[in-house]
Amino acid sequence: MSLWSAATLLFLVLDPVGNVPLFASVLARVSPTKRFRVLIRELLIALGVLVVFLLVGAQTLQLLHIQEPALTIAGGVILLMIAVRMIFPPEHGLFGNDDEGHPLVFPLAVPLIAGPSALATVLLFVAREPGMLLKWLLAVGMAWAASAVILLLSSPIGRFIGKRGAAAVQRLMGMVLTVIAVQMLLDGLETFLGP
């Protein structure tokens, strides 16, 4: 696999365009002066998670005796929990009142950017060509940078669609995430149970 094809594949898996409405709705409660800093922080955390997983993910999973189906199922469960809260948001906000509603690692950095699919993809890169670590690091960097540019525009897009539009998009994305979460659970179970 070439550098460009790996970066393109990871970019598609990161799905920044699909995450724009979700980012806009999650960041709507963050004050406009802090929104950019929070988004940059979450993007950098996601990049760190992807790089760490690229470097030591396979060894860590082997050390802990965690198989790929367990990773997929766990990701599906977490996404399902997020999706239900998006469709039926609690009175105190989607992610509570901690830190004035600022997301920290969860859910923006992990699992929305560096989610199970992205982590499995970087594991696949290393598994196929373990000697090409520099190429995989460049691919991760390129895909992350392209995603970051798109996600940095999520707040202006959120302002454009407004509070009611963001609420509608949040519920719609919650339904979409529910389907994705269930599919992840099914994929994990299918892999675990075999053909």
Secondary structure, DSSP 8 states (H G I E B T S, - for coil): --HHHHHHHHHHHH-HHHHHHHHHHHHTTS-HHHHHHHHHHHHHHHHHHHHHHHHHHHHHHHHTT--HHHHHHHHHHHHHHHHHHHHS--TT-TT-SGGGG---STTIIIIIIS-HHHHHHHHHHHHH-TT-HHHHHHHHHHHHHHHHHHHTTHHHHHHHHHHHHHHHHHHHHHHHHHHHHHHHHHHHHHHHH--
